[in-house]
Amino acid sequence: MGAGRQPVVRMLPPANVKVRFYVPETVVGALRNGQSVQVRCDGCPAPVAATISYVSNEAEYTPPVIYSNETRGKLVFLIEARPSEADAPRLRPGQPVEVRQP
């Protein structure tokens, strides 16, 4: 594209970028909507700040597992966080990331 030109179609607008990650049940109780997290990725020069926008109410299993008291640690909860629109282009769909609390 030449200088001053804009793309005709943008496949994933920055406002729609979200990071999906899973946490164990021992961690989910400490996470809330609106809470800040830091997203780190290979090739990212610095962490990307994001805000938790969704915390699942239901546990999922890390397959394969049969539920018992011994396998309780295999329960995980889906969390979604959104980076700012300015930082969103630094992340790519399907890119592996590490998420931490600041």
TABELDA-V268928 format. One line per field, one symbol per residue. ss: DSSP state (~ for helix, > for strand, _ for the rest). phi: phi as a letter, one per 20 degrees, with the letter a starting at -180 (. if undefined). burial: I if it has 16 or more other C-alpha atoms within 10 Angstrom, else O. A space follows every 50 residues. Layout:
# TABELDA-V268928
ss=???
phi=???
burial=???
This chain:
# TABELDA-V268928
ss=_____________~~~__>>>>>>~~~~_______>>>>>_______>>> >>>>>____>>_______~~~~~~>>>>>>>>>_~~~~_________>>> __
phi=.ffnedffcdfcfgfefbddbdcfffdgfedcgnfecdddbfnefbfdfb cfdbcfedeceefebdfbgfdgfefccfcccdffffegffddgmffcddc ef
burial=OOOOOOOOOOOOOIOOIIIIOIIIIOOIOOIOOOOIIIIIIOOOOOIIII IIIIIOOOIOIOOOOOOOOOOOOIIIIIIIIIIIOOOIOIIOOOOOIOIO OO
